[in-house]
Amino acid sequence: MYFDVLIVGAGLAGSVSARDLAEKGKKVLVIEQHKHIGGHCHDYKNNAGITVHTYGPHIFHTIHKEVWDYVNRFTEFRYFQHRVLSYANGQLIPFPINRDTINKVYGTSISTNDVNDFLAKEVKRSKFNNPPRNFRDAVVSQVGETLYEMFFKNYTIKQWERDPEELSAEVARRIPVRENRDDRYFSDQYQGIPIPGYTAMVEQILNHENISLMLGADYFKIKDDFKAGLTIYTGELDRFFNYKYGKLEYRSLDLVFKTIDKEWYQEVSVVNYPNDYDWTRITEYKHLSGEESPKTTISFEYPKATGEPFYVVMTKENMEAREKYMKEVETLEQKKSHIFIGRLAEYKYYNMDQVIKSTLEKIRPVK
Ligand SMILES: Cc1cc2nc3c(=O)[nH]c(=O)nc-3n(C[C@H](O)[C@H](O)[C@H](O)COP(=O)(O)OP(=O)(O)OC[C@H]3O[C@@H](n4cnc5c(N)ncnc54)[C@H](O)[C@@H]3O)c2cc1C
């Protein structure tokens, strides 16, 4: 069967591509291996009527007005400003680091004007490689050893199961530090949660007469049944090339959901646990959705090495293999037979807005 465009994956990269090409009159088939659309930002209402995020909490935030305008074509947003607390030394402390974090950790009462000087002194009395060679150096060079040990070191070990000194400095090139009391997790101009949910937003993006959708189908098992002028691939980069340069590593997560018979569990949507317990964070979803219920649903995140691919692992070996795969991608893209987009196909950490932005930039010029 022939389609103008075949798209592998119904996450944001695949869906935004499909929509743009369908609006140009192309007949598009989207193939998705899961039985749901939305990829990693998929959400659903659970038995208690509370909207939960299948792959962990997703907050939409962007500095790009064109991306904000784009998503607002398909959904209405609840204006939500994300706040995170970190459980350290038996206290709940605002995170990322801001003036209140410093005052709570050090028992000081410094003013906004003194935050930079305070951190500079902390950095000065710390030991690290300058310029930074790894994750530890990158963080310590910005906030000093004490805050690194309290908020970053063990969280990173739990999350990546690696010594932070083995991880690229890139991961922590610029950690957010606020001089003032702004305790928002993101400072982007546009932030929110789609009121009907992310799945409903993606459903609207895919809702076009030129788009056909096939769920529960693995592209590699059925690709010979279809012909297409162009294939847009948003699946795993190494799998496309049959792992010829080796397997690219991912970190995965076990998400354990619990619904509790009380109205609220914690003060904010996300609490990080850098040092205590085996989970990295607990999310309470009603904070995100604004839903009212006498019950509440929370999820615990346990990082693991295998399973659904969540996070790119930025080691030297993985990045070198990525380069080799990306050279092959370049050749295919030059022939105009394929386009590779998204976090799996480019083996790159992307936020939702970044995926949408780069997808639009790559797909809009396609005639
Ligand atoms: C725990 C977690 C929290 C996050 N929180 C945020 C947040 O708060 N804010 C934010 O902006 N971003 C967040 N992100 C990032 C966000 O999830 C991604 O940017 C976005 O979902 C990526 O979209 P994508 O289309 O590139 O990839 P995906 O969503 O992974 O979509 C790719 C799709 O391709 C399908 N596919 C793969 N191979 C095949 C195949 N062979 N055949 C058929 N289908 C296939 C997959 O099943 C998947 O549905 C978070 C990510 C994680 C892991």
The ligand as a MOL file (V3000), in Angstrom:
LIG
                    3D

  0  0  0     0  0            999 V3000
M  V30 BEGIN CTAB
M  V30 COUNTS 53 58 0 0 0
M  V30 BEGIN ATOM
M  V30 1 C 10.3010 10.9440 33.0630 0
M  V30 2 C 10.2800 12.0200 32.0210 0
M  V30 3 C 9.7880 13.2540 32.3670 0
M  V30 4 C 9.7530 14.2780 31.4220 0
M  V30 5 N 9.2530 15.4870 31.7950 0
M  V30 6 C 9.1770 16.4750 30.8940 0
M  V30 7 C 8.6390 17.7420 31.2700 0
M  V30 8 O 8.2370 17.9600 32.4200 0
M  V30 9 N 8.5870 18.7130 30.3180 0
M  V30 10 C 9.0410 18.5220 29.0300 0
M  V30 11 O 8.9530 19.4490 28.2160 0
M  V30 12 N 9.5330 17.3170 28.6440 0
M  V30 13 C 9.6150 16.2970 29.5390 0
M  V30 14 N 10.1120 15.0790 29.1530 0
M  V30 15 C 10.5510 14.8890 27.7430 0
M  V30 16 C 9.3850 14.4930 26.8080 0
M  V30 17 O 8.8140 13.2840 27.2320 0
M  V30 18 C 9.9350 14.3380 25.3840 0
M  V30 19 O 10.5330 15.5250 24.9600 0
M  V30 20 C 8.8990 13.9960 24.3110 0
M  V30 21 O 7.8660 13.1920 24.7820 0
M  V30 22 C 9.6310 13.3260 23.1650 0
M  V30 23 O 8.7900 13.1330 22.0540 0
M  V30 24 P 9.2990 12.2250 20.8570 0
M  V30 25 O 8.2040 12.1960 19.8690 0
M  V30 26 O 10.6460 12.6610 20.4210 0
M  V30 27 O 9.5530 10.7810 21.4970 0
M  V30 28 P 8.5290 9.7270 22.1160 0
M  V30 29 O 7.5300 10.4180 22.9460 0
M  V30 30 O 9.3450 8.6680 22.7500 0
M  V30 31 O 7.8030 9.1340 20.8390 0
M  V30 32 C 8.3990 8.1590 19.9940 0
M  V30 33 C 7.3290 7.1480 19.6540 0
M  V30 34 O 7.8300 6.2540 18.6720 0
M  V30 35 C 7.3160 4.9690 18.9520 0
M  V30 36 N 8.1600 3.9630 18.2980 0
M  V30 37 C 9.4730 3.7170 18.5530 0
M  V30 38 N 9.9080 2.6960 17.8020 0
M  V30 39 C 8.8500 2.2730 17.0570 0
M  V30 40 C 8.6690 1.2420 16.1040 0
M  V30 41 N 9.6790 0.4100 15.7450 0
M  V30 42 N 7.4530 1.0750 15.5260 0
M  V30 43 C 6.4210 1.8950 15.8690 0
M  V30 44 N 6.5380 2.8900 16.7990 0
M  V30 45 C 7.7400 3.0800 17.3730 0
M  V30 46 C 7.3740 4.9080 20.4770 0
M  V30 47 O 6.5410 3.8900 20.9820 0
M  V30 48 C 6.9200 6.3080 20.8560 0
M  V30 49 O 5.5240 6.3840 21.0340 0
M  V30 50 C 10.2050 14.0520 30.0870 0
M  V30 51 C 10.7120 12.7910 29.7430 0
M  V30 52 C 10.7670 11.8010 30.7040 0
M  V30 53 C 11.3400 10.4790 30.3170 0
M  V30 END ATOM
M  V30 BEGIN BOND
M  V30 1 1 1 2
M  V30 2 1 2 3
M  V30 3 2 2 52
M  V30 4 2 3 4
M  V30 5 1 4 5
M  V30 6 1 4 50
M  V30 7 2 5 6
M  V30 8 1 6 7
M  V30 9 1 6 13
M  V30 10 2 7 8
M  V30 11 1 7 9
M  V30 12 1 9 10
M  V30 13 2 10 11
M  V30 14 1 10 12
M  V30 15 2 12 13
M  V30 16 1 13 14
M  V30 17 1 14 15
M  V30 18 1 14 50
M  V30 19 1 15 16
M  V30 20 1 16 17
M  V30 21 1 16 18
M  V30 22 1 18 19
M  V30 23 1 18 20
M  V30 24 1 20 21
M  V30 25 1 20 22
M  V30 26 1 22 23
M  V30 27 1 23 24
M  V30 28 2 24 25
M  V30 29 1 24 26
M  V30 30 1 24 27
M  V30 31 1 27 28
M  V30 32 2 28 29
M  V30 33 1 28 30
M  V30 34 1 28 31
M  V30 35 1 31 32
M  V30 36 1 32 33
M  V30 37 1 33 34
M  V30 38 1 33 48
M  V30 39 1 34 35
M  V30 40 1 35 36
M  V30 41 1 35 46
M  V30 42 1 36 37
M  V30 43 1 36 45
M  V30 44 2 37 38
M  V30 45 1 38 39
M  V30 46 1 39 40
M  V30 47 2 39 45
M  V30 48 1 40 41
M  V30 49 2 40 42
M  V30 50 1 42 43
M  V30 51 2 43 44
M  V30 52 1 44 45
M  V30 53 1 46 47
M  V30 54 1 46 48
M  V30 55 1 48 49
M  V30 56 2 50 51
M  V30 57 1 51 52
M  V30 58 1 52 53
M  V30 END BOND
M  V30 END CTAB
M  END
